[in-house]
Amino acid sequence: MLLLNAKFIDFRLQKMKEWQSKRQAIAKQYDEQLKEYVTIQQTNADHNYHKYVIRLQNKEVRDRLKKKLGAKVHYDKPLSENKMYENIKHKKDSTFISKIVCDSILTLPIHAYMSQQEVDNTINTILIFLDQEENKFLDSMKQLIGDDIFDKNLINETTEDIYDYIVEKTYQTPEYIEEVEFKNKRKLKIAFNKFYENLTRDTR
């Protein structure tokens, strides 16, 4: 058994560089095709790409895309929420940023034996899904503002924080509609155009 294990290990070591190169090639396709739509890994190193992780806008969107892809989440909760930390009396951190990250990350399929068709299917599924999500967001904003929602002349104007909150909340959960009658929809339109400009600028 020890000799057999040694043979397996030797085979894997001989293939290590080849398999890494194949994963890097897949990761490059993910980078190029998805960088304008999701938050991707940033690395200049000779990355192993044991995993390829993206971030989405929220847990709900992540979970629905996860189901479509049959993908996995590594890892779904911060280290501080593991059972081994439950009884640490001096623990004071809430690690809320880590929680946000854990709720929005998704590990995409990546291994040395993926076919080009499998890679293309993964990318296309993500792009089609996110296009539908953006349409939901824009439709929600049209319900609040009206059909004429875009005006780049408004992006340098300012509004109260509540309008920024409503737009961001609607983006995170497109089904969300603030149950308030807006007396000043122009301010909401300003907040939307500022948010959308920042959103599209960050993903170009």
Secondary structure as a PSIPRED ss2 file (coil, helix, strand):
# PSIPRED VFORMAT (PSIPRED V4.0)

   1 M C   1.000  0.000  0.000
   2 L H   0.000  1.000  0.000
   3 L H   0.000  1.000  0.000
   4 L H   0.000  1.000  0.000
   5 N H   0.000  1.000  0.000
   6 A H   0.000  1.000  0.000
   7 K H   0.000  1.000  0.000
   8 F H   0.000  1.000  0.000
   9 I H   0.000  1.000  0.000
  10 D H   0.000  1.000  0.000
  11 F H   0.000  1.000  0.000
  12 R H   0.000  1.000  0.000
  13 L H   0.000  1.000  0.000
  14 Q H   0.000  1.000  0.000
  15 K H   0.000  1.000  0.000
  16 M H   0.000  1.000  0.000
  17 K H   0.000  1.000  0.000
  18 E H   0.000  1.000  0.000
  19 W H   0.000  1.000  0.000
  20 Q H   0.000  1.000  0.000
  21 S H   0.000  1.000  0.000
  22 K H   0.000  1.000  0.000
  23 R H   0.000  1.000  0.000
  24 Q H   0.000  1.000  0.000
  25 A H   0.000  1.000  0.000
  26 I H   0.000  1.000  0.000
  27 A H   0.000  1.000  0.000
  28 K H   0.000  1.000  0.000
  29 Q H   0.000  1.000  0.000
  30 Y H   0.000  1.000  0.000
  31 D H   0.000  1.000  0.000
  32 E H   0.000  1.000  0.000
  33 Q H   0.000  1.000  0.000
  34 L H   0.000  1.000  0.000
  35 K C   1.000  0.000  0.000
  36 E C   1.000  0.000  0.000
  37 Y C   1.000  0.000  0.000
  38 V C   1.000  0.000  0.000
  39 T E   0.000  0.000  1.000
  40 I C   1.000  0.000  0.000
  41 Q C   1.000  0.000  0.000
  42 Q C   1.000  0.000  0.000
  43 T C   1.000  0.000  0.000
  44 N C   1.000  0.000  0.000
  45 A C   1.000  0.000  0.000
  46 D C   1.000  0.000  0.000
  47 H C   1.000  0.000  0.000
  48 N C   1.000  0.000  0.000
  49 Y C   1.000  0.000  0.000
  50 H C   1.000  0.000  0.000
  51 K C   1.000  0.000  0.000
  52 Y E   0.000  0.000  1.000
  53 V E   0.000  0.000  1.000
  54 I E   0.000  0.000  1.000
  55 R E   0.000  0.000  1.000
  56 L C   1.000  0.000  0.000
  57 Q C   1.000  0.000  0.000
  58 N C   1.000  0.000  0.000
  59 K H   0.000  1.000  0.000
  60 E H   0.000  1.000  0.000
  61 V H   0.000  1.000  0.000
  62 R H   0.000  1.000  0.000
  63 D H   0.000  1.000  0.000
  64 R H   0.000  1.000  0.000
  65 L H   0.000  1.000  0.000
  66 K H   0.000  1.000  0.000
  67 K H   0.000  1.000  0.000
  68 K H   0.000  1.000  0.000
  69 L H   0.000  1.000  0.000
  70 G C   1.000  0.000  0.000
  71 A C   1.000  0.000  0.000
  72 K E   0.000  0.000  1.000
  73 V C   1.000  0.000  0.000
  74 H C   1.000  0.000  0.000
  75 Y C   1.000  0.000  0.000
  76 D C   1.000  0.000  0.000
  77 K C   1.000  0.000  0.000
  78 P C   1.000  0.000  0.000
  79 L H   0.000  1.000  0.000
  80 S H   0.000  1.000  0.000
  81 E H   0.000  1.000  0.000
  82 N C   1.000  0.000  0.000
  83 K H   0.000  1.000  0.000
  84 M H   0.000  1.000  0.000
  85 Y H   0.000  1.000  0.000
  86 E C   1.000  0.000  0.000
  87 N C   1.000  0.000  0.000
  88 I C   1.000  0.000  0.000
  89 K C   1.000  0.000  0.000
  90 H C   1.000  0.000  0.000
  91 K C   1.000  0.000  0.000
  92 K C   1.000  0.000  0.000
  93 D C   1.000  0.000  0.000
  94 S C   1.000  0.000  0.000
  95 T C   1.000  0.000  0.000
  96 F H   0.000  1.000  0.000
  97 I H   0.000  1.000  0.000
  98 S H   0.000  1.000  0.000
  99 K H   0.000  1.000  0.000
 100 I H   0.000  1.000  0.000
 101 V H   0.000  1.000  0.000
 102 C H   0.000  1.000  0.000
 103 D H   0.000  1.000  0.000
 104 S H   0.000  1.000  0.000
 105 I E   0.000  0.000  1.000
 106 L E   0.000  0.000  1.000
 107 T E   0.000  0.000  1.000
 108 L E   0.000  0.000  1.000
 109 P C   1.000  0.000  0.000
 110 I C   1.000  0.000  0.000
 111 H C   1.000  0.000  0.000
 112 A C   1.000  0.000  0.000
 113 Y C   1.000  0.000  0.000
 114 M C   1.000  0.000  0.000
 115 S C   1.000  0.000  0.000
 116 Q H   0.000  1.000  0.000
 117 Q H   0.000  1.000  0.000
 118 E H   0.000  1.000  0.000
 119 V H   0.000  1.000  0.000
 120 D H   0.000  1.000  0.000
 121 N H   0.000  1.000  0.000
 122 T H   0.000  1.000  0.000
 123 I H   0.000  1.000  0.000
 124 N H   0.000  1.000  0.000
 125 T H   0.000  1.000  0.000
 126 I H   0.000  1.000  0.000
 127 L H   0.000  1.000  0.000
 128 I H   0.000  1.000  0.000
 129 F H   0.000  1.000  0.000
 130 L H   0.000  1.000  0.000
 131 D H   0.000  1.000  0.000
 132 Q H   0.000  1.000  0.000
 133 E H   0.000  1.000  0.000
 134 E H   0.000  1.000  0.000
 135 N H   0.000  1.000  0.000
 136 K H   0.000  1.000  0.000
 137 F H   0.000  1.000  0.000
 138 L H   0.000  1.000  0.000
 139 D H   0.000  1.000  0.000
 140 S H   0.000  1.000  0.000
 141 M H   0.000  1.000  0.000
 142 K H   0.000  1.000  0.000
 143 Q H   0.000  1.000  0.000
 144 L H   0.000  1.000  0.000
 145 I H   0.000  1.000  0.000
 146 G C   1.000  0.000  0.000
 147 D C   1.000  0.000  0.000
 148 D C   1.000  0.000  0.000
 149 I C   1.000  0.000  0.000
 150 F C   1.000  0.000  0.000
 151 D C   1.000  0.000  0.000
 152 K H   0.000  1.000  0.000
 153 N H   0.000  1.000  0.000
 154 L H   0.000  1.000  0.000
 155 I C   1.000  0.000  0.000
 156 N C   1.000  0.000  0.000
 157 E C   1.000  0.000  0.000
 158 T C   1.000  0.000  0.000
 159 T C   1.000  0.000  0.000
 160 E C   1.000  0.000  0.000
 161 D H   0.000  1.000  0.000
 162 I H   0.000  1.000  0.000
 163 Y H   0.000  1.000  0.000
 164 D H   0.000  1.000  0.000
 165 Y H   0.000  1.000  0.000
 166 I H   0.000  1.000  0.000
 167 V H   0.000  1.000  0.000
 168 E H   0.000  1.000  0.000
 169 K H   0.000  1.000  0.000
 170 T H   0.000  1.000  0.000
 171 Y H   0.000  1.000  0.000
 172 Q H   0.000  1.000  0.000
 173 T C   1.000  0.000  0.000
 174 P C   1.000  0.000  0.000
 175 E C   1.000  0.000  0.000
 176 Y C   1.000  0.000  0.000
 177 I C   1.000  0.000  0.000
 178 E C   1.000  0.000  0.000
 179 E C   1.000  0.000  0.000
 180 V C   1.000  0.000  0.000
 181 E C   1.000  0.000  0.000
 182 F C   1.000  0.000  0.000
 183 K C   1.000  0.000  0.000
 184 N C   1.000  0.000  0.000
 185 K H   0.000  1.000  0.000
 186 R H   0.000  1.000  0.000
 187 K H   0.000  1.000  0.000
 188 L H   0.000  1.000  0.000
 189 K H   0.000  1.000  0.000
 190 I H   0.000  1.000  0.000
 191 A H   0.000  1.000  0.000
 192 F H   0.000  1.000  0.000
 193 N H   0.000  1.000  0.000
 194 K H   0.000  1.000  0.000
 195 F H   0.000  1.000  0.000
 196 Y H   0.000  1.000  0.000
 197 E H   0.000  1.000  0.000
 198 N H   0.000  1.000  0.000
 199 L H   0.000  1.000  0.000
 200 T H   0.000  1.000  0.000
 201 R H   0.000  1.000  0.000
 202 D H   0.000  1.000  0.000
 203 T C   1.000  0.000  0.000
 204 R C   1.000  0.000  0.000
